[in-house]
Amino acid sequence: MSLPYESALRVSRRVLRVLVVVNWVYGLAILGLLVWSFFAQDAVMDSLGVKPAADREAMLRGMQLVAAFGILAVPLVNVILDRLLSIIETVRAGDPFIVENARRLQTIAKTLLGIQLLHLVIGAIAARTRSQVQELDIDWNFSITPWIAVLLLFVLARVFEHGARMRADLEGTV
């Protein structure tokens, strides 16, 4: 029997698989730029539009730190994408309200919290990194929305866990 939302699940699965690849490619690109920045400092700074200044090296160090912390986000994003793919598979199987999905949502919430903390660290580095003629502008801003999403995921994980346990109890009494 075909589920009415089967095509949406199929598209979601494909999009998530593409995002896994894009995430790793992004990470490799940032890693390449970081490694390149140690060997070709002037070329990197020029290509990124950093104006010449006496303390240009401080700007480079800040950019390298931002890149290093950005690379740390890549495996975290992969954890989220992997758990979402697993949840989609349980929906396709017709049984999404299981304790394992509650654990997956809990993992996603913790991972997203980690990403948000990395985001704060990157913002702090960017705010402190400047040369005499230029600030490090990474277009960083604080938004409450991702923090609300973290809280929502923790609550949703608990709801899934409670629902799965209630369902197991109900099945045990029938």
MODELLER restraints for C-alpha pairs under 7 A, 6 or more apart:
rsr = mdl.restraints
at = mdl.atoms
rsr.add(forms.Gaussian(group=physical.xy_distance, feature=features.Distance(at['CA:9:A'], at['CA:88:A']), mean=6.71, stdev=0.5))
rsr.add(forms.Gaussian(group=physical.xy_distance, feature=features.Distance(at['CA:13:A'], at['CA:85:A']), mean=6.29, stdev=0.5))
rsr.add(forms.Gaussian(group=physical.xy_distance, feature=features.Distance(at['CA:16:A'], at['CA:81:A']), mean=6.29, stdev=0.5))
rsr.add(forms.Gaussian(group=physical.xy_distance, feature=features.Distance(at['CA:16:A'], at['CA:85:A']), mean=6.86, stdev=0.5))
rsr.add(forms.Gaussian(group=physical.xy_distance, feature=features.Distance(at['CA:20:A'], at['CA:78:A']), mean=6.25, stdev=0.5))
rsr.add(forms.Gaussian(group=physical.xy_distance, feature=features.Distance(at['CA:20:A'], at['CA:81:A']), mean=6.63, stdev=0.5))
rsr.add(forms.Gaussian(group=physical.xy_distance, feature=features.Distance(at['CA:23:A'], at['CA:74:A']), mean=6.25, stdev=0.5))
rsr.add(forms.Gaussian(group=physical.xy_distance, feature=features.Distance(at['CA:24:A'], at['CA:74:A']), mean=6.65, stdev=0.5))
rsr.add(forms.Gaussian(group=physical.xy_distance, feature=features.Distance(at['CA:27:A'], at['CA:71:A']), mean=5.55, stdev=0.5))
rsr.add(forms.Gaussian(group=physical.xy_distance, feature=features.Distance(at['CA:27:A'], at['CA:74:A']), mean=5.79, stdev=0.5))
rsr.add(forms.Gaussian(group=physical.xy_distance, feature=features.Distance(at['CA:30:A'], at['CA:67:A']), mean=6.34, stdev=0.5))
rsr.add(forms.Gaussian(group=physical.xy_distance, feature=features.Distance(at['CA:30:A'], at['CA:71:A']), mean=6.72, stdev=0.5))
rsr.add(forms.Gaussian(group=physical.xy_distance, feature=features.Distance(at['CA:31:A'], at['CA:71:A']), mean=6.77, stdev=0.5))
rsr.add(forms.Gaussian(group=physical.xy_distance, feature=features.Distance(at['CA:34:A'], at['CA:64:A']), mean=6.03, stdev=0.5))
rsr.add(forms.Gaussian(group=physical.xy_distance, feature=features.Distance(at['CA:34:A'], at['CA:67:A']), mean=6.35, stdev=0.5))
rsr.add(forms.Gaussian(group=physical.xy_distance, feature=features.Distance(at['CA:37:A'], at['CA:44:A']), mean=5.79, stdev=0.5))
rsr.add(forms.Gaussian(group=physical.xy_distance, feature=features.Distance(at['CA:53:A'], at['CA:131:A']), mean=6.76, stdev=0.5))
rsr.add(forms.Gaussian(group=physical.xy_distance, feature=features.Distance(at['CA:53:A'], at['CA:132:A']), mean=6.45, stdev=0.5))
rsr.add(forms.Gaussian(group=physical.xy_distance, feature=features.Distance(at['CA:53:A'], at['CA:133:A']), mean=6.64, stdev=0.5))
rsr.add(forms.Gaussian(group=physical.xy_distance, feature=features.Distance(at['CA:55:A'], at['CA:131:A']), mean=5.53, stdev=0.5))
rsr.add(forms.Gaussian(group=physical.xy_distance, feature=features.Distance(at['CA:55:A'], at['CA:132:A']), mean=6.69, stdev=0.5))
rsr.add(forms.Gaussian(group=physical.xy_distance, feature=features.Distance(at['CA:56:A'], at['CA:131:A']), mean=5.83, stdev=0.5))
rsr.add(forms.Gaussian(group=physical.xy_distance, feature=features.Distance(at['CA:58:A'], at['CA:129:A']), mean=6.97, stdev=0.5))
rsr.add(forms.Gaussian(group=physical.xy_distance, feature=features.Distance(at['CA:58:A'], at['CA:131:A']), mean=6.72, stdev=0.5))
rsr.add(forms.Gaussian(group=physical.xy_distance, feature=features.Distance(at['CA:59:A'], at['CA:129:A']), mean=5.79, stdev=0.5))
rsr.add(forms.Gaussian(group=physical.xy_distance, feature=features.Distance(at['CA:59:A'], at['CA:130:A']), mean=5.56, stdev=0.5))
rsr.add(forms.Gaussian(group=physical.xy_distance, feature=features.Distance(at['CA:59:A'], at['CA:131:A']), mean=5.87, stdev=0.5))
rsr.add(forms.Gaussian(group=physical.xy_distance, feature=features.Distance(at['CA:59:A'], at['CA:136:A']), mean=6.94, stdev=0.5))
rsr.add(forms.Gaussian(group=physical.xy_distance, feature=features.Distance(at['CA:62:A'], at['CA:125:A']), mean=6.41, stdev=0.5))
rsr.add(forms.Gaussian(group=physical.xy_distance, feature=features.Distance(at['CA:62:A'], at['CA:126:A']), mean=6.83, stdev=0.5))
rsr.add(forms.Gaussian(group=physical.xy_distance, feature=features.Distance(at['CA:62:A'], at['CA:129:A']), mean=5.46, stdev=0.5))
rsr.add(forms.Gaussian(group=physical.xy_distance, feature=features.Distance(at['CA:66:A'], at['CA:122:A']), mean=5.58, stdev=0.5))
rsr.add(forms.Gaussian(group=physical.xy_distance, feature=features.Distance(at['CA:66:A'], at['CA:125:A']), mean=6.84, stdev=0.5))
rsr.add(forms.Gaussian(group=physical.xy_distance, feature=features.Distance(at['CA:69:A'], at['CA:118:A']), mean=6.69, stdev=0.5))
rsr.add(forms.Gaussian(group=physical.xy_distance, feature=features.Distance(at['CA:69:A'], at['CA:122:A']), mean=6.82, stdev=0.5))
rsr.add(forms.Gaussian(group=physical.xy_distance, feature=features.Distance(at['CA:73:A'], at['CA:115:A']), mean=6.14, stdev=0.5))
rsr.add(forms.Gaussian(group=physical.xy_distance, feature=features.Distance(at['CA:76:A'], at['CA:111:A']), mean=6.02, stdev=0.5))
rsr.add(forms.Gaussian(group=physical.xy_distance, feature=features.Distance(at['CA:76:A'], at['CA:115:A']), mean=6.98, stdev=0.5))
rsr.add(forms.Gaussian(group=physical.xy_distance, feature=features.Distance(at['CA:80:A'], at['CA:108:A']), mean=5.25, stdev=0.5))
rsr.add(forms.Gaussian(group=physical.xy_distance, feature=features.Distance(at['CA:80:A'], at['CA:111:A']), mean=6.93, stdev=0.5))
rsr.add(forms.Gaussian(group=physical.xy_distance, feature=features.Distance(at['CA:83:A'], at['CA:104:A']), mean=5.70, stdev=0.5))
rsr.add(forms.Gaussian(group=physical.xy_distance, feature=features.Distance(at['CA:87:A'], at['CA:96:A']), mean=6.82, stdev=0.5))
rsr.add(forms.Gaussian(group=physical.xy_distance, feature=features.Distance(at['CA:87:A'], at['CA:101:A']), mean=6.10, stdev=0.5))
rsr.add(forms.Gaussian(group=physical.xy_distance, feature=features.Distance(at['CA:90:A'], at['CA:96:A']), mean=4.85, stdev=0.5))
rsr.add(forms.Gaussian(group=physical.xy_distance, feature=features.Distance(at['CA:97:A'], at['CA:160:A']), mean=6.24, stdev=0.5))
rsr.add(forms.Gaussian(group=physical.xy_distance, feature=features.Distance(at['CA:97:A'], at['CA:163:A']), mean=6.92, stdev=0.5))
rsr.add(forms.Gaussian(group=physical.xy_distance, feature=features.Distance(at['CA:97:A'], at['CA:164:A']), mean=5.43, stdev=0.5))
rsr.add(forms.Gaussian(group=physical.xy_distance, feature=features.Distance(at['CA:98:A'], at['CA:164:A']), mean=4.96, stdev=0.5))
rsr.add(forms.Gaussian(group=physical.xy_distance, feature=features.Distance(at['CA:99:A'], at['CA:160:A']), mean=6.99, stdev=0.5))
rsr.add(forms.Gaussian(group=physical.xy_distance, feature=features.Distance(at['CA:99:A'], at['CA:161:A']), mean=5.24, stdev=0.5))
rsr.add(forms.Gaussian(group=physical.xy_distance, feature=features.Distance(at['CA:99:A'], at['CA:164:A']), mean=5.58, stdev=0.5))
rsr.add(forms.Gaussian(group=physical.xy_distance, feature=features.Distance(at['CA:102:A'], at['CA:157:A']), mean=4.59, stdev=0.5))
rsr.add(forms.Gaussian(group=physical.xy_distance, feature=features.Distance(at['CA:102:A'], at['CA:158:A']), mean=6.66, stdev=0.5))
rsr.add(forms.Gaussian(group=physical.xy_distance, feature=features.Distance(at['CA:102:A'], at['CA:160:A']), mean=5.07, stdev=0.5))
rsr.add(forms.Gaussian(group=physical.xy_distance, feature=features.Distance(at['CA:102:A'], at['CA:161:A']), mean=4.99, stdev=0.5))
rsr.add(forms.Gaussian(group=physical.xy_distance, feature=features.Distance(at['CA:103:A'], at['CA:157:A']), mean=6.83, stdev=0.5))
rsr.add(forms.Gaussian(group=physical.xy_distance, feature=features.Distance(at['CA:105:A'], at['CA:153:A']), mean=6.34, stdev=0.5))
rsr.add(forms.Gaussian(group=physical.xy_distance, feature=features.Distance(at['CA:105:A'], at['CA:157:A']), mean=5.01, stdev=0.5))
rsr.add(forms.Gaussian(group=physical.xy_distance, feature=features.Distance(at['CA:106:A'], at['CA:153:A']), mean=6.94, stdev=0.5))
rsr.add(forms.Gaussian(group=physical.xy_distance, feature=features.Distance(at['CA:106:A'], at['CA:154:A']), mean=5.85, stdev=0.5))
rsr.add(forms.Gaussian(group=physical.xy_distance, feature=features.Distance(at['CA:106:A'], at['CA:157:A']), mean=5.35, stdev=0.5))
rsr.add(forms.Gaussian(group=physical.xy_distance, feature=features.Distance(at['CA:109:A'], at['CA:150:A']), mean=5.30, stdev=0.5))
rsr.add(forms.Gaussian(group=physical.xy_distance, feature=features.Distance(at['CA:109:A'], at['CA:153:A']), mean=5.22, stdev=0.5))
rsr.add(forms.Gaussian(group=physical.xy_distance, feature=features.Distance(at['CA:109:A'], at['CA:154:A']), mean=5.67, stdev=0.5))
rsr.add(forms.Gaussian(group=physical.xy_distance, feature=features.Distance(at['CA:112:A'], at['CA:150:A']), mean=6.27, stdev=0.5))
rsr.add(forms.Gaussian(group=physical.xy_distance, feature=features.Distance(at['CA:113:A'], at['CA:150:A']), mean=6.07, stdev=0.5))
rsr.add(forms.Gaussian(group=physical.xy_distance, feature=features.Distance(at['CA:123:A'], at['CA:140:A']), mean=6.03, stdev=0.5))
rsr.add(forms.Gaussian(group=physical.xy_distance, feature=features.Distance(at['CA:126:A'], at['CA:136:A']), mean=5.60, stdev=0.5))
rsr.add(forms.Gaussian(group=physical.xy_distance, feature=features.Distance(at['CA:129:A'], at['CA:135:A']), mean=6.42, stdev=0.5))
rsr.add(forms.Gaussian(group=physical.xy_distance, feature=features.Distance(at['CA:129:A'], at['CA:136:A']), mean=5.73, stdev=0.5))
rsr.add(forms.Gaussian(group=physical.xy_distance, feature=features.Distance(at['CA:130:A'], at['CA:136:A']), mean=5.54, stdev=0.5))
